[in-house]
Amino acid sequence: MKCVFCGGTVKKKQVTFSYEDGDKYILVENVPSEVCTRCGEKTYSPEITDEILKFAKNKFKPVKTIEVPVYDFAAKMKQLSTVD
């Protein structure tokens, strides 16, 4: 099978799917996907996509919670530009 974006070869892999909705972020590990070996684009079957949407709608309990540091690139660049 070929990548629909770049024409590269795709391989079946287990990936981590990330989802953002406003201030809500979720990660779903070990998701079956087809990943392009050239551009890295991930595609999911309709069945897998339906299951992923259930995670986004809080239909499952998370297996773990992690703390993630958040940085603001624009704020840092503004701070650097005022130093000059």
N, C-alpha and C positions, 0 to 999 in steps of 0.2 A: 504494500500500500504506500502511496505517496502523500506527502504533506499538502494540504489544500492551500497553504500560504506560499511556500517556497519551492515545492516539488521534491523536497528531500525525502529520504527514507524514514519511515516511522517504525518504532519498536514498542512492543508492549512492556510497560513498567508499572511499578507501584510508586505513586507520587504522593506528596502532601499538597492538598488543595487548600488555598487560602481564600477567604471571603471577607469583604468589608462592606458594612452598611452603616454609614454615619460613624458613630463612636463604637460600633459593635464589630468585633473581629473574631473570626473562628478559623481554626485549622483542623482539617480532617486528614489524618494520616492513613497511609496504605490504601490509597484509592487506585483502582485499576484504570490505566490510561494508555493512550498511544502517544508517544513523544517523538517529535522530529529530531533526528540525529544532527541535522544541519542548523535549524533555527531555534530548537528547543520548545516549539509550540506544543501544548498539551491538548489533546482532544479526548472527549468522554462519550461513551455510548448514551443513548437516550435513557436507558434503564439506570445507569450510574448517575446521570444528571438528576433524575427524579429522586434518587436516594440522597444525594448531596443536598438537595433543596430541603429535605426533612431535617437535616442538621441545622441549616440556617433558620428554620422555623422552630427551633428548640424542642424538637420531638424526641431527642435523645439526651441522656445525661453524659457530660464529658467524662473521659477516663482520667484526665488530669487537667490542671490549670497551671499556666506558666506566667512569669512576669517578664515583660518585654520593655527595654528602655526605648524611649521615643525622643528623636532629635528633630530640630526644626532647621532645615537647611537655609531657608530664606532669612530667618532671624540671625543666623550666624553670619551670612553674607552681608547683611545690613550692618551688623556690629563691626565687621572688618572694614567696611567702606567708610565708616565714621572715624576710624583710627587714623586714616591717611592724612 
